[in-house]
Each structure stands twice: as structure tokens, then as C-alpha cells.
Amino acid sequence: MLRTLLTSAFLLAATTAFAQTPNSLGQFNDWTAWSYPGENGTVCFIHSVPKREMPSDLNHGKVAFFVRTSPSENISNEANFVVGYPFEEKSTVTVDIDGKKFTMFTKGDSAWLLNAAEEPELFAAMKAGKSMKISGKSRRGNETTYEYSLSGVTAASNKVSATCN
């Protein structure tokens, strides 16, 4: 219950940049689906929080993984990883989905795929995979790792596809 409340509070804070409160499209195992009205049409995203944060003795802040779709902006399955601290400048984050690895670049407390052309491949791996591990380095030099369940990614993305077209 507390995790759900924290996630909801985080979502509201994360979407203030969009100046819209997201509408829940449902909970799908470990993932949620959301939509909000964008400038030129509906924007949708799926979202999850990690099952494990390592090292466990650090304050990681709010950590989440998003996959955004915005047909009016010609954006399909844009992955975004957000943590509660700044990453080391000019560092990268590694996403490992059942042994398949992807690299993300960092800016502040966020990371995006270094090669945007890999977005369909990353998303397909998420839908086919069981778990996702994300590793990075904080500005303070701490190596951090987050483990996500991928249970519900396909159902959440199907809901987004039906809503955000």
C-alpha cells in the first residue's frame, strides 16, 4: 500500500513537467499504464518501480522506469529511467534484460537510450523478458543497481496501444 502511494505521488511529481495529471489506465501485475492530454493529442506511458535497489543502505530517492508513446510527436516506446539523485556527469547506464544489454546516456537524474534506433528492440526485449537490471553511477561515485520485474509489460503496453493511437 505504501509503495502504491509513493508511486502515485512520484507520478504526479514526474508529470508536472507535462502540466497534466495522468489518468490511470490500469495496473497490470508490476506495471501501470497511464495517459494524459498532450498539446496535440493523447500521450501514454507505462511505468514501474524496482523490486530491489542496491546497495540497500543508500537513499535512492524515487526510482522509476517509463516507456512513453505520443503519436502526435511521432514517439513510439521511448524509454526513460529516472532516479532520485544526479548521475555522474557524462556517464552511461546499462540495461540488462535477461542477458541482452542496452546503453543509456544520462543527464541529471534521468537516462535515455544512447541509440534511439534501439527503442523497438529494447521494448521487444522487455515484452519477451522476465527481469530487467539497470546499473549506473551516481555523481557521488556510488555504483547502483535496480532490479525490475517485467511481468505486466505486454498487458500494459496493449492497453496503451488501444488508448494512444
C-alpha positions in Angstrom: 0.0 0.0 0.0 2.8 2.4 0.9 4.6 1.6 -2.3 1.5 2.4 -4.3 1.0 5.7 -2.5 4.7 6.6 -3.1 4.4 5.6 -6.7 1.3 7.7 -7.2 3.0 10.7 -5.6 6.0 10.2 -7.8 3.9 10.0 -10.9 2.2 13.3 -10.1 5.6 14.9 -9.5 7.1 13.4 -12.6 4.2 14.7 -14.8 4.3 18.2 -13.6 6.7 18.9 -16.5 3.8 17.9 -18.7 1.4 20.2 -16.8 -1.1 17.4 -16.7 -2.3 14.9 -14.2 -2.1 11.4 -15.7 -5.2 9.2 -15.9 -4.8 5.6 -14.8 -5.4 3.0 -17.5 -4.9 0.2 -15.0 -2.5 -1.9 -13.0 -1.0 -4.9 -14.9 1.0 -7.0 -12.5 4.1 -5.0 -11.8 3.4 -2.3 -14.4 0.9 0.5 -14.7 -0.5 2.3 -17.8 -1.3 6.0 -17.9 -2.5 8.7 -20.3 -2.8 12.4 -20.3 -3.8 15.0 -22.9 -0.8 16.5 -24.7 -0.6 19.6 -26.8 -1.6 17.9 -30.0 -3.1 14.6 -28.7 -3.1 11.9 -26.1 0.3 10.9 -24.6 0.5 7.5 -22.9 3.1 5.7 -20.9 3.8 2.6 -18.9 5.6 2.7 -15.6 7.2 0.5 -12.9 9.3 0.8 -9.8 12.2 -1.5 -9.0 11.7 -4.6 -6.9 15.2 -4.2 -5.5 17.5 -1.2 -5.1 21.2 -1.9 -4.4 23.2 -1.1 -2.4 20.3 -1.3 0.1 22.0 1.1 2.6 21.8 4.1 0.2 19.0 6.5 -0.1 18.0 6.1 -3.8 15.1 8.5 -3.7 12.2 7.9 -6.1 13.3 5.5 -8.9 11.1 4.5 -11.9 11.2 3.3 -15.5 8.9 4.7 -18.1 8.1 3.9 -21.7 6.3 6.8 -23.4 4.2 6.9 -26.6 3.0 10.1 -28.2 1.6 9.6 -31.7 1.3 13.4 -32.4 5.0 13.8 -31.7 5.8 10.6 -33.7 7.2 9.0 -30.5 6.7 5.3 -30.0 8.0 3.4 -26.9 10.6 6.0 -25.7 12.3 4.5 -22.7 13.2 6.8 -19.7 14.9 5.8 -16.5 14.6 8.3 -13.5 16.4 8.1 -10.1 16.3 10.3 -7.0 19.8 11.7 -7.4 22.1 13.0 -10.1 24.0 10.6 -12.2 27.8 11.0 -12.7 28.3 13.6 -15.5 28.8 12.1 -18.9 28.2 8.6 -17.6 26.1 5.8 -19.0 23.6 3.4 -17.6 23.4 -0.3 -18.6 20.0 -2.0 -19.1 20.3 -5.8 -19.0 17.2 -7.8 -19.9 17.8 -11.5 -19.4 21.4 -11.0 -20.8 20.5 -8.6 -23.6 22.2 -5.3 -22.9 21.4 -1.7 -23.9 23.2 1.5 -23.1 21.6 4.7 -21.9 23.1 8.2 -21.7 22.5 10.3 -18.6 21.5 13.9 -17.9 20.9 14.9 -14.3 18.7 12.3 -12.7 17.5 10.7 -16.0 18.7 8.3 -18.7 17.6 7.6 -22.3 18.8 5.1 -24.9 22.1 6.2 -26.4 20.9 4.9 -29.7 17.2 5.8 -30.2 17.0 3.3 -33.1 17.2 0.5 -30.5 13.9 1.5 -28.8 11.9 -1.1 -30.7 14.5 -3.8 -29.8 14.5 -2.7 -26.1 10.8 -2.7 -25.9 10.5 -6.1 -27.6 13.1 -7.5 -25.1 11.0 -6.1 -22.2 7.9 -7.7 -23.5 9.6 -11.1 -24.0 11.8 -10.9 -20.9 11.3 -11.9 -17.2 13.5 -9.4 -15.5 15.4 -6.2 -16.2 18.5 -5.0 -14.3 19.7 -1.4 -14.6 23.1 -0.2 -13.4 24.6 3.2 -13.1 26.8 5.5 -11.1 25.8 8.5 -9.0 27.6 11.8 -9.0 28.9 10.8 -5.6 30.6 7.8 -7.2 28.2 5.2 -5.9 27.5 2.2 -8.2 23.8 1.5 -8.1 21.7 -1.4 -9.5 17.9 -1.7 -9.8 16.0 -4.9 -10.5 12.6 -4.8 -12.2 10.0 -7.5 -12.9 8.8 -7.4 -16.4 5.5 -9.1 -15.5 2.7 -7.0 -17.0 4.7 -5.1 -19.6 2.8 -6.6 -22.5 -0.6 -6.1 -21.0 0.2 -2.5 -20.0 1.5 -1.8 -23.5 -1.5 -3.4 -25.1 -3.7 -1.0 -23.1 -1.6 2.0 -24.1 -1.8 0.8 -27.8 -5.6 0.7 -27.6 -5.8 4.1 -25.9 -3.0 6.1 -27.5 -3.3 5.7 -31.3 
